[in-house]
Amino acid sequence: MFRYICSYQQMSPIFIDMLASFGTQYRRMGFHCASFSQDDLNKPLRPAFLQIDEIGRSDWELRHCYKLNGIELSDFDQKWTMRQTAMYHSFDMGNGRAFWLSIKANNEIRDRIRDGTQSLETMKARNLNTLGTSFEACLETHLIPLDWCAEGWRWYINTVESRIREVFHKIKSYPLDPAAGEPDPPQQLARALSMPLFNRTESAMSLIPGTKRTQTLPVQTTSAVTARLSSRQGDKDKLNEPDSELELDNMPTQRRETTHERYENISKRLEMMRTFSFSEFQKLNDVASKLKEAKLAMALNTGVLRDIRGYYQALVTSSTFPSEIREACSSTAAFDQFVQRTNSLEKHLEAECMRADALIALVQDGITLYNSILESYNTEVNKFFALSGHDISKRMEDSAMRMEAVTDSMYDIARQTARDSSSMHVITFFTLVFLPGTFIGTFFSTPILSTPDSTNPQSWNINNALLLLFFKICVPMMFVTVTAWYLYLKKTWFRRNAAVSDGEDVEASAGMRAG
């Protein structure tokens, strides 16, 4: 049917090319290609050159087509959707017969034209009895799709702008500048590393919110540590002096509070930055692409309106234009109103294009601010890791100094043990030398052995009853003593193993909770 209509009306192939963007497409290609084209049959030099009286067609005909883009609110999901329409129009300059063909996905243009034929006197069928009134009705019909292509953009851009303002309110409310009065972390770290280390006696655990502060030993300079390691004979007990503990207890807490506040400030800023998700960055890019798409459609529509207005202005001012139509348009000012209306629509679209340009620039500023927030987020993370690394290094220094103190104590213990060991060796030696004689002398002094008479020095008498009593008392006492000592060692061994197994269970449960 469509092919038959095109053949009968001798429609231009350019209009068929405009319909290529209609229909189902995997990707919308050429959707925004709005254009205007004319293929008029000019007034012939010889009368009745192309005249066909049987179908009421003269040999002088205006033929043009155009495609426009508009924005509509979808009835399905109440979302703004960009749609297109193609119009073909021919007007017989001999008898005033007009032909209209509208291609659109819905009945919006058809319903508007139908309403116009009922509400506008110019478009009513009873008034189309002359060539001039028919031409005026065509101009009025042109304004229906032209109005459609210019309306709706304002409300669509308002909707897009509200989305932009929603994201911008969150972005601009975030302070990009660091907290007032807070020193720059690299400068602070450089100053902290350059100062004497005995002033930096904070424990790293006290800098983490929610943890208890542990007592630490005062840290000395690296040169002092080197001198101390090289001369450990002279001043091994300096770290354990009471003055060091008093110096630790009397230290001011101002720096500790400042560092604690810095940790809290960095944590708060990082928590605030976590609200900026990547989806909002995608939303800004999506809004920018929609604005550019809308601007392109409005700019192309403006070009089509300008071409239509220029086409009719050139047509009316031409010398071959029928005087009957010119006089009718002059008397009713229909053509002047058409030109003014198209000019107004052009200015409206140009104003909306300027709004789109301003919003595109605003979106670009928002993307720049978002990138600044991401950079600020990375900076805050680096600050946090720098402070944590600095605290860990101080903890390692404290641990090294504690290990040095423990090593010194162990050295003292080892030296004292060596002296005690020498003394014990001497005592043991003399004990081993005199023990046999002492035992024998003691045993001989007991009544178990009777001393010999002076007359017979070889007569030694052994009292068997006393010897048996000695063994009855000594052997059980030895057995009880050895058994008690064995049971004590066994109990101590069991307690040590139980403590080790409990510690392993606690570490295993902590590892499972951490995992």
Phi, psi and omega in degrees: 000316180297322178295322179295318179297316180296322180289319182293319181275356180054051183288151182288141177297340179297326179294323177297323178294328178293335183278001183293334182274356178274163178095180182282130180225145176292316172230140182288109180249131179065027185290329187257020182275075175282140184201168178227139180213144179230144180218068186284151167263105183292163180298123184290154178287325178252136180298149177058035180288316178237024184282134177235097185289333184296328180250011176068041182238127177271182181260018178226113189216137173268127181223122177207161181215156178204158178234136183233157176244140178222169179241131182226153176271118185292137177285342184281307184237010178055042176240150179288131182230134178274125183231167186230158175214145179239134182237135172238134184220136173226143182224122180278116182285353179268316184240359176078015179279135182240149177229133180234137174226119182245130177245117179204155184287339177230187186261022185298309182292318179299317180293323179292320178294320179295319177295325179294323178292342180262332185256334183261129180295326182295330185262358179289145187294331182288342180265357182268061183251355178231168179293323181291316180294325176296320178294319177297322177296324177294318178298319179293324178292324177300324184292340181293305176292332178292319175297321181298320183287342182259342182270159178090335183293325180298314182288326177295316179292326175298319178297316179296320181296323178296323176294321179294315181297326180297317178288321183293326179299322179287322183289313185286340178283349180273127178283117179281337181283149177292168183297145183293139178078001181268124181291158180289130185302316179300319178295319181295319179294320178297319179293323180291324179287334181275341181279161178301141186288342180288347176277347182253081185247024182280149173270142182293332181291334179286345181274347180270128180299137176092003179247157180270148181278134178257150183280135183235157177278149178294135183266135180260174180289164181294322178296321178295322178297318179296315178296325181291319179292327181280337181235056184286349179289329190270319188225061183283335188262015186290327182287340184261011181287150179296333181297328179294319178294322178294322178296322178293318182290331184267008181291143177290150182259010184295315182292322178297318178295321180296316179294320177298317178295324178296319176299317180294319180296316179296319179296320179295317180294321178295321178294323178292322181290337180293344178288343180270098182271166179291337178296327178290324175296319175295324179297318178297317179294322178294319178296319179298318179294323178293321178294318178295322177295316179294319179298318178299315180297317180292322178295320178292321176298320177299319177296321178294317178299319180294321179293319179295316179297315178296324179297313182287327176295318177294325180292315183291325182276357180287156182287337182271358182292135182300133181292332179298317179290320181297318180293320179294320179291327179289323183289325181258356183055030181292319181291320178298320177295323178297316180295316179296321180294316178294321176299318179296319178294322178297314180295324178297315179293322178296322178295319178292327175296321177294321175299318179297320178298317180296319179291325176297317176297322178295320178295320177298320175297321178296320177296321177296316177297321179296319176297323177296322178295320177297319177295320177296322177298315178297321178296316180295322177296318178296322176299315182299315179292326178295315178296319179296318178296321178295318178294321178296320178297321177294322176297320178294322176296316177300316180296321179296319179291324175296317178298323177296317179297318178296319179297318177298317179297318178296324178296317178297317180297318180297319179293318178295322178296322178297318178296315179297323180295321177297317178297319180294324178298318179296315180297317180297319180300310181293326178296315179295327180289314186269350184296314180299316180295320179298316181296315182293319180297319179294317182294322181289336180279353180277162179289358180296321177253128178270134181290142182288159177285160180290336180282329182228089183291349181271355185270098174252128181250133179256127178271102185295324181295317178291323178297319178295321177296322177300313180292325179296328180272317187288314184296312177299323178295319176298317180296317179296318181295313180295320180294316179297319179294321178295316179296322178296315178296321179296317179295318178297321179295318179296318179298318180296316179295322179295320179295321179294317179294322177296319177297321177294321178296319179296317178296321179294317179294322177295321177295322178294319178294321178293324178289000000 
